[in-house]
Amino acid sequence: MPYFLYRVHSGKKFQLMARFDSYREARDEAREQRKRLTPEDDYSVKVMFAKDPEEAEKLMSEEREPRPLGEDA
């Protein structure tokens, strides 16, 4: 499955930036994009592992319960 790089804007609006076949490439590009962020930018950069962009956006839209404090990874 591929890795997708997204800009995540407020209000859970997603903008697909790129698709990568390896995690390392996706991670490195996400780090570069995050370095370029300024205080005026209204988005964050996120890497998602999914079968297609629709699944990636669905996963990012889901509400997740926070981990209990003190829980080991």
mmCIF file of the N, C-alpha and C atoms, coordinates in Angstrom:
data_MODEL
# 
_entry.id   MODEL 
# 
loop_
_atom_site.group_PDB 
_atom_site.id 
_atom_site.type_symbol 
_atom_site.label_atom_id 
_atom_site.label_alt_id 
_atom_site.label_comp_id 
_atom_site.label_asym_id 
_atom_site.label_entity_id 
_atom_site.label_seq_id 
_atom_site.pdbx_PDB_ins_code 
_atom_site.Cartn_x 
_atom_site.Cartn_y 
_atom_site.Cartn_z 
_atom_site.occupancy 
_atom_site.B_iso_or_equiv 
_atom_site.pdbx_formal_charge 
_atom_site.auth_seq_id 
_atom_site.auth_comp_id 
_atom_site.auth_asym_id 
_atom_site.auth_atom_id 
_atom_site.pdbx_PDB_model_num 
ATOM 1   N N  . MET A 1 1  ? 0.847   -1.179 0.000  1.00 0.00 ? 1  MET A N  1 
ATOM 2   C CA . MET A 1 1  ? 0.000   0.000  0.000  1.00 0.00 ? 1  MET A CA 1 
ATOM 3   C C  . MET A 1 1  ? 0.894   1.244  0.000  1.00 0.00 ? 1  MET A C  1 
ATOM 4   N N  . PRO A 1 2  ? 0.421   2.283  -0.620 1.00 0.00 ? 2  PRO A N  1 
ATOM 5   C CA . PRO A 1 2  ? 1.218   3.515  -0.700 1.00 0.00 ? 2  PRO A CA 1 
ATOM 6   C C  . PRO A 1 2  ? 1.033   4.426  0.511  1.00 0.00 ? 2  PRO A C  1 
ATOM 7   N N  . TYR A 1 3  ? 1.872   5.430  0.556  1.00 0.00 ? 3  TYR A N  1 
ATOM 8   C CA . TYR A 1 3  ? 1.818   6.480  1.577  1.00 0.00 ? 3  TYR A CA 1 
ATOM 9   C C  . TYR A 1 3  ? 1.382   7.768  0.890  1.00 0.00 ? 3  TYR A C  1 
ATOM 10  N N  . PHE A 1 4  ? 0.485   8.495  1.542  1.00 0.00 ? 4  PHE A N  1 
ATOM 11  C CA . PHE A 1 4  ? -0.032  9.742  0.992  1.00 0.00 ? 4  PHE A CA 1 
ATOM 12  C C  . PHE A 1 4  ? 0.368   10.891 1.896  1.00 0.00 ? 4  PHE A C  1 
ATOM 13  N N  . LEU A 1 5  ? 0.798   11.984 1.281  1.00 0.00 ? 5  LEU A N  1 
ATOM 14  C CA . LEU A 1 5  ? 1.181   13.178 2.009  1.00 0.00 ? 5  LEU A CA 1 
ATOM 15  C C  . LEU A 1 5  ? 0.075   14.203 1.836  1.00 0.00 ? 5  LEU A C  1 
ATOM 16  N N  . TYR A 1 6  ? -0.419  14.705 2.965  1.00 0.00 ? 6  TYR A N  1 
ATOM 17  C CA . TYR A 1 6  ? -1.559  15.631 2.958  1.00 0.00 ? 6  TYR A CA 1 
ATOM 18  C C  . TYR A 1 6  ? -1.244  16.926 3.681  1.00 0.00 ? 6  TYR A C  1 
ATOM 19  N N  . ARG A 1 7  ? -1.900  17.984 3.227  1.00 0.00 ? 7  ARG A N  1 
ATOM 20  C CA . ARG A 1 7  ? -2.038  19.200 4.013  1.00 0.00 ? 7  ARG A CA 1 
ATOM 21  C C  . ARG A 1 7  ? -3.388  19.068 4.700  1.00 0.00 ? 7  ARG A C  1 
ATOM 22  N N  . VAL A 1 8  ? -3.403  19.230 6.014  1.00 0.00 ? 8  VAL A N  1 
ATOM 23  C CA . VAL A 1 8  ? -4.644  19.134 6.780  1.00 0.00 ? 8  VAL A CA 1 
ATOM 24  C C  . VAL A 1 8  ? -4.970  20.540 7.278  1.00 0.00 ? 8  VAL A C  1 
ATOM 25  N N  . HIS A 1 9  ? -6.017  21.113 6.709  1.00 0.00 ? 9  HIS A N  1 
ATOM 26  C CA . HIS A 1 9  ? -6.455  22.457 7.066  1.00 0.00 ? 9  HIS A CA 1 
ATOM 27  C C  . HIS A 1 9  ? -7.468  22.388 8.201  1.00 0.00 ? 9  HIS A C  1 
ATOM 28  N N  . SER A 1 10 ? -7.702  23.513 8.857  1.00 0.00 ? 10 SER A N  1 
ATOM 29  C CA . SER A 1 10 ? -8.694  23.542 9.923  1.00 0.00 ? 10 SER A CA 1 
ATOM 30  C C  . SER A 1 10 ? -10.050 23.117 9.362  1.00 0.00 ? 10 SER A C  1 
ATOM 31  N N  . GLY A 1 11 ? -10.868 22.543 10.198 1.00 0.00 ? 11 GLY A N  1 
ATOM 32  C CA . GLY A 1 11 ? -12.157 22.035 9.745  1.00 0.00 ? 11 GLY A CA 1 
ATOM 33  C C  . GLY A 1 11 ? -12.044 20.692 9.050  1.00 0.00 ? 11 GLY A C  1 
ATOM 34  N N  . LYS A 1 12 ? -10.909 20.014 9.238  1.00 0.00 ? 12 LYS A N  1 
ATOM 35  C CA . LYS A 1 12 ? -10.663 18.697 8.628  1.00 0.00 ? 12 LYS A CA 1 
ATOM 36  C C  . LYS A 1 12 ? -10.841 18.723 7.114  1.00 0.00 ? 12 LYS A C  1 
ATOM 37  N N  . LYS A 1 13 ? -10.238 19.700 6.479  1.00 0.00 ? 13 LYS A N  1 
ATOM 38  C CA . LYS A 1 13 ? -10.196 19.754 5.019  1.00 0.00 ? 13 LYS A CA 1 
ATOM 39  C C  . LYS A 1 13 ? -8.832  19.245 4.596  1.00 0.00 ? 13 LYS A C  1 
ATOM 40  N N  . PHE A 1 14 ? -8.831  18.291 3.682  1.00 0.00 ? 14 PHE A N  1 
ATOM 41  C CA . PHE A 1 14 ? -7.604  17.615 3.285  1.00 0.00 ? 14 PHE A CA 1 
ATOM 42  C C  . PHE A 1 14 ? -7.213  17.981 1.862  1.00 0.00 ? 14 PHE A C  1 
ATOM 43  N N  . GLN A 1 15 ? -5.913  18.208 1.668  1.00 0.00 ? 15 GLN A N  1 
ATOM 44  C CA . GLN A 1 15 ? -5.384  18.493 0.340  1.00 0.00 ? 15 GLN A CA 1 
ATOM 45  C C  . GLN A 1 15 ? -4.245  17.518 0.080  1.00 0.00 ? 15 GLN A C  1 
ATOM 46  N N  . LEU A 1 16 ? -4.450  16.611 -0.875 1.00 0.00 ? 16 LEU A N  1 
ATOM 47  C CA . LEU A 1 16 ? -3.428  15.633 -1.224 1.00 0.00 ? 16 LEU A CA 1 
ATOM 48  C C  . LEU A 1 16 ? -2.263  16.342 -1.895 1.00 0.00 ? 16 LEU A C  1 
ATOM 49  N N  . MET A 1 17 ? -1.064  16.101 -1.391 1.00 0.00 ? 17 MET A N  1 
ATOM 50  C CA . MET A 1 17 ? 0.134   16.727 -1.940 1.00 0.00 ? 17 MET A CA 1 
ATOM 51  C C  . MET A 1 17 ? 0.931   15.762 -2.811 1.00 0.00 ? 17 MET A C  1 
ATOM 52  N N  . ALA A 1 18 ? 1.056   14.496 -2.363 1.00 0.00 ? 18 ALA A N  1 
ATOM 53  C CA . ALA A 1 18 ? 1.896   13.546 -3.092 1.00 0.00 ? 18 ALA A CA 1 
ATOM 54  C C  . ALA A 1 18 ? 1.581   12.116 -2.655 1.00 0.00 ? 18 ALA A C  1 
ATOM 55  N N  . ARG A 1 19 ? 2.057   11.172 -3.456 1.00 0.00 ? 19 ARG A N  1 
ATOM 56  C CA . ARG A 1 19 ? 1.918   9.739  -3.175 1.00 0.00 ? 19 ARG A CA 1 
ATOM 57  C C  . ARG A 1 19 ? 3.313   9.138  -3.240 1.00 0.00 ? 19 ARG A C  1 
ATOM 58  N N  . PHE A 1 20 ? 3.624   8.248  -2.288 1.00 0.00 ? 20 PHE A N  1 
ATOM 59  C CA . PHE A 1 20 ? 4.941   7.621  -2.240 1.00 0.00 ? 20 PHE A CA 1 
ATOM 60  C C  . PHE A 1 20 ? 4.787   6.119  -2.051 1.00 0.00 ? 20 PHE A C  1 
ATOM 61  N N  . ASP A 1 21 ? 5.742   5.372  -2.595 1.00 0.00 ? 21 ASP A N  1 
ATOM 62  C CA . ASP A 1 21 ? 5.725   3.924  -2.428 1.00 0.00 ? 21 ASP A CA 1 
ATOM 63  C C  . ASP A 1 21 ? 6.478   3.477  -1.181 1.00 0.00 ? 21 ASP A C  1 
ATOM 64  N N  . SER A 1 22 ? 7.382   4.329  -0.681 1.00 0.00 ? 22 SER A N  1 
ATOM 65  C CA . SER A 1 22 ? 8.129   3.931  0.516  1.00 0.00 ? 22 SER A CA 1 
ATOM 66  C C  . SER A 1 22 ? 7.909   4.944  1.635  1.00 0.00 ? 22 SER A C  1 
ATOM 67  N N  . TYR A 1 23 ? 7.927   4.427  2.848  1.00 0.00 ? 23 TYR A N  1 
ATOM 68  C CA . TYR A 1 23 ? 7.738   5.277  4.021  1.00 0.00 ? 23 TYR A CA 1 
ATOM 69  C C  . TYR A 1 23 ? 8.850   6.318  4.119  1.00 0.00 ? 23 TYR A C  1 
ATOM 70  N N  . ARG A 1 24 ? 10.063  5.906  3.866  1.00 0.00 ? 24 ARG A N  1 
ATOM 71  C CA . ARG A 1 24 ? 11.206  6.816  4.005  1.00 0.00 ? 24 ARG A CA 1 
ATOM 72  C C  . ARG A 1 24 ? 11.045  8.052  3.128  1.00 0.00 ? 24 ARG A C  1 
ATOM 73  N N  . GLU A 1 25 ? 10.628  7.852  1.877  1.00 0.00 ? 25 GLU A N  1 
ATOM 74  C CA . GLU A 1 25 ? 10.417  8.997  0.978  1.00 0.00 ? 25 GLU A CA 1 
ATOM 75  C C  . GLU A 1 25 ? 9.321   9.910  1.510  1.00 0.00 ? 25 GLU A C  1 
ATOM 76  N N  . ALA A 1 26 ? 8.224   9.321  1.951  1.00 0.00 ? 26 ALA A N  1 
ATOM 77  C CA . ALA A 1 26 ? 7.096   10.103 2.483  1.00 0.00 ? 26 ALA A CA 1 
ATOM 78  C C  . ALA A 1 26 ? 7.514   10.861 3.729  1.00 0.00 ? 26 ALA A C  1 
ATOM 79  N N  . ARG A 1 27 ? 8.220   10.204 4.623  1.00 0.00 ? 27 ARG A N  1 
ATOM 80  C CA . ARG A 1 27 ? 8.681   10.828 5.852  1.00 0.00 ? 27 ARG A CA 1 
ATOM 81  C C  . ARG A 1 27 ? 9.619   12.001 5.569  1.00 0.00 ? 27 ARG A C  1 
ATOM 82  N N  . ASP A 1 28 ? 10.562  11.793 4.668  1.00 0.00 ? 28 ASP A N  1 
ATOM 83  C CA . ASP A 1 28 ? 11.521  12.849 4.352  1.00 0.00 ? 28 ASP A CA 1 
ATOM 84  C C  . ASP A 1 28 ? 10.836  14.061 3.735  1.00 0.00 ? 28 ASP A C  1 
ATOM 85  N N  . GLU A 1 29 ? 9.887   13.825 2.839  1.00 0.00 ? 29 GLU A N  1 
ATOM 86  C CA . GLU A 1 29 ? 9.171   14.949 2.228  1.00 0.00 ? 29 GLU A CA 1 
ATOM 87  C C  . GLU A 1 29 ? 8.300   15.667 3.255  1.00 0.00 ? 29 GLU A C  1 
ATOM 88  N N  . ALA A 1 30 ? 7.674   14.917 4.151  1.00 0.00 ? 30 ALA A N  1 
ATOM 89  C CA . ALA A 1 30 ? 6.864   15.540 5.203  1.00 0.00 ? 30 ALA A CA 1 
ATOM 90  C C  . ALA A 1 30 ? 7.747   16.422 6.084  1.00 0.00 ? 30 ALA A C  1 
ATOM 91  N N  . ARG A 1 31 ? 8.920   15.956 6.422  1.00 0.00 ? 31 ARG A N  1 
ATOM 92  C CA . ARG A 1 31 ? 9.835   16.762 7.236  1.00 0.00 ? 31 ARG A CA 1 
ATOM 93  C C  . ARG A 1 31 ? 10.223  18.045 6.514  1.00 0.00 ? 31 ARG A C  1 
ATOM 94  N N  . GLU A 1 32 ? 10.494  17.947 5.214  1.00 0.00 ? 32 GLU A N  1 
ATOM 95  C CA . GLU A 1 32 ? 10.843  19.142 4.436  1.00 0.00 ? 32 GLU A CA 1 
ATOM 96  C C  . GLU A 1 32 ? 9.685   20.134 4.403  1.00 0.00 ? 32 GLU A C  1 
ATOM 97  N N  . GLN A 1 33 ? 8.486   19.618 4.189  1.00 0.00 ? 33 GLN A N  1 
ATOM 98  C CA . GLN A 1 33 ? 7.310   20.487 4.144  1.00 0.00 ? 33 GLN A CA 1 
ATOM 99  C C  . GLN A 1 33 ? 7.076   21.155 5.499  1.00 0.00 ? 33 GLN A C  1 
ATOM 100 N N  . ARG A 1 34 ? 7.279   20.427 6.579  1.00 0.00 ? 34 ARG A N  1 
ATOM 101 C CA . ARG A 1 34 ? 7.078   20.993 7.917  1.00 0.00 ? 34 ARG A CA 1 
ATOM 102 C C  . ARG A 1 34 ? 8.101   22.080 8.221  1.00 0.00 ? 34 ARG A C  1 
ATOM 103 N N  . LYS A 1 35 ? 9.331   21.922 7.717  1.00 0.00 ? 35 LYS A N  1 
ATOM 104 C CA . LYS A 1 35 ? 10.359  22.950 7.915  1.00 0.00 ? 35 LYS A CA 1 
ATOM 105 C C  . LYS A 1 35 ? 9.954   24.264 7.258  1.00 0.00 ? 35 LYS A C  1 
ATOM 106 N N  . ARG A 1 36 ? 9.212   24.184 6.166  1.00 0.00 ? 36 ARG A N  1 
ATOM 107 C CA . ARG A 1 36 ? 8.810   25.369 5.403  1.00 0.00 ? 36 ARG A CA 1 
ATOM 108 C C  . ARG A 1 36 ? 7.573   26.070 5.976  1.00 0.00 ? 36 ARG A C  1 
ATOM 109 N N  . LEU A 1 37 ? 6.902   25.445 6.935  1.00 0.00 ? 37 LEU A N  1 
ATOM 110 C CA . LEU A 1 37 ? 5.703   26.057 7.509  1.00 0.00 ? 37 LEU A CA 1 
ATOM 111 C C  . LEU A 1 37 ? 6.047   27.360 8.216  1.00 0.00 ? 37 LEU A C  1 
ATOM 112 N N  . THR A 1 38 ? 5.170   28.329 8.076  1.00 0.00 ? 38 THR A N  1 
ATOM 113 C CA . THR A 1 38 ? 5.326   29.609 8.765  1.00 0.00 ? 38 THR A CA 1 
ATOM 114 C C  . THR A 1 38 ? 4.164   29.762 9.742  1.00 0.00 ? 38 THR A C  1 
ATOM 115 N N  . PRO A 1 39 ? 4.261   30.689 10.679 1.00 0.00 ? 39 PRO A N  1 
ATOM 116 C CA . PRO A 1 39 ? 3.147   30.904 11.624 1.00 0.00 ? 39 PRO A CA 1 
ATOM 117 C C  . PRO A 1 39 ? 1.844   31.297 10.925 1.00 0.00 ? 39 PRO A C  1 
ATOM 118 N N  . GLU A 1 40 ? 1.927   31.845 9.728  1.00 0.00 ? 40 GLU A N  1 
ATOM 119 C CA . GLU A 1 40 ? 0.726   32.250 8.999  1.00 0.00 ? 40 GLU A CA 1 
ATOM 120 C C  . GLU A 1 40 ? 0.016   31.076 8.313  1.00 0.00 ? 40 GLU A C  1 
ATOM 121 N N  . ASP A 1 41 ? 0.719   29.963 8.130  1.00 0.00 ? 41 ASP A N  1 
ATOM 122 C CA . ASP A 1 41 ? 0.110   28.801 7.474  1.00 0.00 ? 41 ASP A CA 1 
ATOM 123 C C  . ASP A 1 41 ? -0.979  28.220 8.366  1.00 0.00 ? 41 ASP A C  1 
ATOM 124 N N  . ASP A 1 42 ? -2.117  27.887 7.756  1.00 0.00 ? 42 ASP A N  1 
ATOM 125 C CA . ASP A 1 42 ? -3.248  27.362 8.522  1.00 0.00 ? 42 ASP A CA 1 
ATOM 126 C C  . ASP A 1 42 ? -3.447  25.864 8.303  1.00 0.00 ? 42 ASP A C  1 
ATOM 127 N N  . TYR A 1 43 ? -2.369  25.141 8.139  1.00 0.00 ? 43 TYR A N  1 
ATOM 128 C CA . TYR A 1 43 ? -2.466  23.699 7.919  1.00 0.00 ? 43 TYR A CA 1 
ATOM 129 C C  . TYR A 1 43 ? -1.293  22.982 8.575  1.00 0.00 ? 43 TYR A C  1 
ATOM 130 N N  . SER A 1 44 ? -1.458  21.679 8.727  1.00 0.00 ? 44 SER A N  1 
ATOM 131 C CA . SER A 1 44 ? -0.368  20.818 9.174  1.00 0.00 ? 44 SER A CA 1 
ATOM 132 C C  . SER A 1 44 ? -0.090  19.813 8.064  1.00 0.00 ? 44 SER A C  1 
ATOM 133 N N  . VAL A 1 45 ? 0.996   19.080 8.173  1.00 0.00 ? 45 VAL A N  1 
ATOM 134 C CA . VAL A 1 45 ? 1.391   18.101 7.160  1.00 0.00 ? 45 VAL A CA 1 
ATOM 135 C C  . VAL A 1 45 ? 1.326   16.722 7.799  1.00 0.00 ? 45 VAL A C  1 
ATOM 136 N N  . LYS A 1 46 ? 0.678   15.786 7.107  1.00 0.00 ? 46 LYS A N  1 
ATOM 137 C CA . LYS A 1 46 ? 0.470   14.452 7.667  1.00 0.00 ? 46 LYS A CA 1 
ATOM 138 C C  . LYS A 1 46 ? 0.730   13.387 6.614  1.00 0.00 ? 46 LYS A C  1 
ATOM 139 N N  . VAL A 1 47 ? 1.338   12.282 7.029  1.00 0.00 ? 47 VAL A N  1 
ATOM 140 C CA . VAL A 1 47 ? 1.565   11.117 6.167  1.00 0.00 ? 47 VAL A CA 1 
ATOM 141 C C  . VAL A 1 47 ? 0.553   10.053 6.566  1.00 0.00 ? 47 VAL A C  1 
ATOM 142 N N  . MET A 1 48 ? -0.118  9.489  5.578  1.00 0.00 ? 48 MET A N  1 
ATOM 143 C CA . MET A 1 48 ? -1.090  8.423  5.834  1.00 0.00 ? 48 MET A CA 1 
ATOM 144 C C  . MET A 1 48 ? -0.768  7.198  4.989  1.00 0.00 ? 48 MET A C  1 
ATOM 145 N N  . PHE A 1 49 ? -0.898  6.025  5.589  1.00 0.00 ? 49 PHE A N  1 
ATOM 146 C CA . PHE A 1 49 ? -0.692  4.743  4.923  1.00 0.00 ? 49 PHE A CA 1 
ATOM 147 C C  . PHE A 1 49 ? -2.069  4.167  4.644  1.00 0.00 ? 49 PHE A C  1 
ATOM 148 N N  . ALA A 1 50 ? -2.415  4.039  3.369  1.00 0.00 ? 50 ALA A N  1 
ATOM 149 C CA . ALA A 1 50 ? -3.754  3.555  3.004  1.00 0.00 ? 50 ALA A CA 1 
ATOM 150 C C  . ALA A 1 50 ? -3.728  2.997  1.593  1.00 0.00 ? 50 ALA A C  1 
ATOM 151 N N  . LYS A 1 51 ? -4.795  2.270  1.229  1.00 0.00 ? 51 LYS A N  1 
ATOM 152 C CA . LYS A 1 51 ? -4.845  1.683  -0.111 1.00 0.00 ? 51 LYS A CA 1 
ATOM 153 C C  . LYS A 1 51 ? -5.125  2.717  -1.190 1.00 0.00 ? 51 LYS A C  1 
ATOM 154 N N  . ASP A 1 52 ? -5.826  3.811  -0.822 1.00 0.00 ? 52 ASP A N  1 
ATOM 155 C CA . ASP A 1 52 ? -6.122  4.871  -1.792 1.00 0.00 ? 52 ASP A CA 1 
ATOM 156 C C  . ASP A 1 52 ? -6.406  6.172  -1.040 1.00 0.00 ? 52 ASP A C  1 
ATOM 157 N N  . PRO A 1 53 ? -6.463  7.304  -1.761 1.00 0.00 ? 53 PRO A N  1 
ATOM 158 C CA . PRO A 1 53 ? -6.707  8.579  -1.080 1.00 0.00 ? 53 PRO A CA 1 
ATOM 159 C C  . PRO A 1 53 ? -8.022  8.629  -0.311 1.00 0.00 ? 53 PRO A C  1 
ATOM 160 N N  . GLU A 1 54 ? -9.052  7.965  -0.817 1.00 0.00 ? 54 GLU A N  1 
ATOM 161 C CA . GLU A 1 54 ? -10.347 7.978  -0.127 1.00 0.00 ? 54 GLU A CA 1 
ATOM 162 C C  . GLU A 1 54 ? -10.236 7.331  1.244  1.00 0.00 ? 54 GLU A C  1 
ATOM 163 N N  . GLU A 1 55 ? -9.525  6.196  1.321  1.00 0.00 ? 55 GLU A N  1 
ATOM 164 C CA . GLU A 1 55 ? -9.348  5.526  2.608  1.00 0.00 ? 55 GLU A CA 1 
ATOM 165 C C  . GLU A 1 55 ? -8.496  6.385  3.541  1.00 0.00 ? 55 GLU A C  1 
ATOM 166 N N  . ALA A 1 56 ? -7.471  7.024  3.013  1.00 0.00 ? 56 ALA A N  1 
ATOM 167 C CA . ALA A 1 56 ? -6.615  7.887  3.833  1.00 0.00 ? 56 ALA A CA 1 
ATOM 168 C C  . ALA A 1 56 ? -7.431  9.020  4.451  1.00 0.00 ? 56 ALA A C  1 
ATOM 169 N N  . GLU A 1 57 ? -8.277  9.650  3.652  1.00 0.00 ? 57 GLU A N  1 
ATOM 170 C CA . GLU A 1 57 ? -9.090  10.750 4.163  1.00 0.00 ? 57 GLU A CA 1 
ATOM 171 C C  . GLU A 1 57 ? -10.122 10.264 5.180  1.00 0.00 ? 57 GLU A C  1 
ATOM 172 N N  . LYS A 1 58 ? -10.660 9.082  4.953  1.00 0.00 ? 58 LYS A N  1 
ATOM 173 C CA . LYS A 1 58 ? -11.610 8.507  5.915  1.00 0.00 ? 58 LYS A CA 1 
ATOM 174 C C  . LYS A 1 58 ? -10.915 8.260  7.251  1.00 0.00 ? 58 LYS A C  1 
ATOM 175 N N  . LEU A 1 59 ? -9.707  7.700  7.202  1.00 0.00 ? 59 LEU A N  1 
ATOM 176 C CA . LEU A 1 59 ? -8.970  7.430  8.435  1.00 0.00 ? 59 LEU A CA 1 
ATOM 177 C C  . LEU A 1 59 ? -8.634  8.722  9.181  1.00 0.00 ? 59 LEU A C  1 
ATOM 178 N N  . MET A 1 60 ? -8.292  9.772  8.449  1.00 0.00 ? 60 MET A N  1 
ATOM 179 C CA . MET A 1 60 ? -7.970  11.045 9.096  1.00 0.00 ? 60 MET A CA 1 
ATOM 180 C C  . MET A 1 60 ? -9.209  11.709 9.681  1.00 0.00 ? 60 MET A C  1 
ATOM 181 N N  . SER A 1 61 ? -10.377 11.403 9.141  1.00 0.00 ? 61 SER A N  1 
ATOM 182 C CA . SER A 1 61 ? -11.624 12.013 9.602  1.00 0.00 ? 61 SER A CA 1 
ATOM 183 C C  . SER A 1 61 ? -12.187 11.355 10.855 1.00 0.00 ? 61 SER A C  1 
ATOM 184 N N  . GLU A 1 62 ? -11.773 10.115 11.127 1.00 0.00 ? 62 GLU A N  1 
ATOM 185 C CA . GLU A 1 62 ? -12.316 9.381  12.271 1.00 0.00 ? 62 GLU A CA 1 
ATOM 186 C C  . GLU A 1 62 ? -11.871 10.003 13.584 1.00 0.00 ? 62 GLU A C  1 
ATOM 187 N N  . GLU A 1 63 ? -12.801 10.075 14.519 1.00 0.00 ? 63 GLU A N  1 
ATOM 188 C CA . GLU A 1 63 ? -12.482 10.518 15.875 1.00 0.00 ? 63 GLU A CA 1 
ATOM 189 C C  . GLU A 1 63 ? -11.842 9.347  16.604 1.00 0.00 ? 63 GLU A C  1 
ATOM 190 N N  . ARG A 1 64 ? -10.709 9.608  17.227 1.00 0.00 ? 64 ARG A N  1 
ATOM 191 C CA . ARG A 1 64 ? -10.008 8.555  17.959 1.00 0.00 ? 64 ARG A CA 1 
ATOM 192 C C  . ARG A 1 64 ? -9.984  8.893  19.437 1.00 0.00 ? 64 ARG A C  1 
ATOM 193 N N  . GLU A 1 65 ? -10.125 7.863  20.245 1.00 0.00 ? 65 GLU A N  1 
ATOM 194 C CA . GLU A 1 65 ? -10.043 8.055  21.683 1.00 0.00 ? 65 GLU A CA 1 
ATOM 195 C C  . GLU A 1 65 ? -8.589  8.281  22.069 1.00 0.00 ? 65 GLU A C  1 
ATOM 196 N N  . PRO A 1 66 ? -8.343  9.215  22.982 1.00 0.00 ? 66 PRO A N  1 
ATOM 197 C CA . PRO A 1 66 ? -6.964  9.418  23.439 1.00 0.00 ? 66 PRO A CA 1 
ATOM 198 C C  . PRO A 1 66 ? -6.481  8.211  24.220 1.00 0.00 ? 66 PRO A C  1 
ATOM 199 N N  . ARG A 1 67 ? -5.179  7.975  24.164 1.00 0.00 ? 67 ARG A N  1 
ATOM 200 C CA . ARG A 1 67 ? -4.592  6.875  24.935 1.00 0.00 ? 67 ARG A CA 1 
ATOM 201 C C  . ARG A 1 67 ? -4.675  7.215  26.408 1.00 0.00 ? 67 ARG A C  1 
ATOM 202 N N  . PRO A 1 68 ? -4.937  6.235  27.240 1.00 0.00 ? 68 PRO A N  1 
ATOM 203 C CA . PRO A 1 68 ? -4.922  6.480  28.686 1.00 0.00 ? 68 PRO A CA 1 
ATOM 204 C C  . PRO A 1 68 ? -3.511  6.868  29.140 1.00 0.00 ? 68 PRO A C  1 
ATOM 205 N N  . LEU A 1 69 ? -3.434  7.773  30.083 1.00 0.00 ? 69 LEU A N  1 
ATOM 206 C CA . LEU A 1 69 ? -2.142  8.179  30.599 1.00 0.00 ? 69 LEU A CA 1 
ATOM 207 C C  . LEU A 1 69 ? -1.428  6.991  31.200 1.00 0.00 ? 69 LEU A C  1 
ATOM 208 N N  . GLY A 1 70 ? -0.140  6.886  30.963 1.00 0.00 ? 70 GLY A N  1 
ATOM 209 C CA . GLY A 1 70 ? 0.662   5.819  31.540 1.00 0.00 ? 70 GLY A CA 1 
ATOM 210 C C  . GLY A 1 70 ? 0.647   4.539  30.743 1.00 0.00 ? 70 GLY A C  1 
ATOM 211 N N  . GLU A 1 71 ? -0.102  4.489  29.645 1.00 0.00 ? 71 GLU A N  1 
ATOM 212 C CA . GLU A 1 71 ? -0.145  3.278  28.835 1.00 0.00 ? 71 GLU A CA 1 
ATOM 213 C C  . GLU A 1 71 ? 1.118   3.178  28.004 1.00 0.00 ? 71 GLU A C  1 
ATOM 214 N N  . ASP A 1 72 ? 1.731   2.015  28.005 1.00 0.00 ? 72 ASP A N  1 
ATOM 215 C CA . ASP A 1 72 ? 2.932   1.801  27.187 1.00 0.00 ? 72 ASP A CA 1 
ATOM 216 C C  . ASP A 1 72 ? 2.528   1.621  25.733 1.00 0.00 ? 72 ASP A C  1 
ATOM 217 N N  . ALA A 1 73 ? 3.445   1.969  24.854 1.00 0.00 ? 73 ALA A N  1 
ATOM 218 C CA . ALA A 1 73 ? 3.199   1.820  23.418 1.00 0.00 ? 73 ALA A CA 1 
ATOM 219 C C  . ALA A 1 73 ? 3.202   0.364  23.115 1.00 0.00 ? 73 ALA A C  1 
# 
